[in-house]
Amino acid sequence: MKRLTTIEFWGFALGIIFLVFGVVMIIWPQTGVVFHPTNDAIGMSRFSEPETVSPAKSRAYGVLALLLGAGIATAAFYREKK
């Protein structure tokens, strides 16, 4: 069994953090405001647009966080066969 490198360890830790926050957002959804950057012609706008997040949208963001966390954690352990 090969030991994890530093980048693999921190990638796995980041994946676990996303998984935990995803579960928290699904179990205890919160309302709030999320700011999304707006696009201009070259994609460098400094303005953002607020979005009010309902509990249902919070659960959807939780599912996305779960998927992202699982993907990052899996990528941290993936080793290409030689």
Number of C-alpha atoms within 10 A of each C-alpha: 3 4 7 12 10 9 10 17 15 14 19 22 16 18 23 18 16 23 24 16 17 25 17 14 21 21 12 12 20 16 12 12 12 12 11 11 14 13 12 10 6 6 9 10 11 9 11 12 10 12 11 11 16 14 15 13 16 21 21 16 18 24 18 15 22 23 16 18 24 18 15 21 23 14 14 20 13 10 8 5 4 3
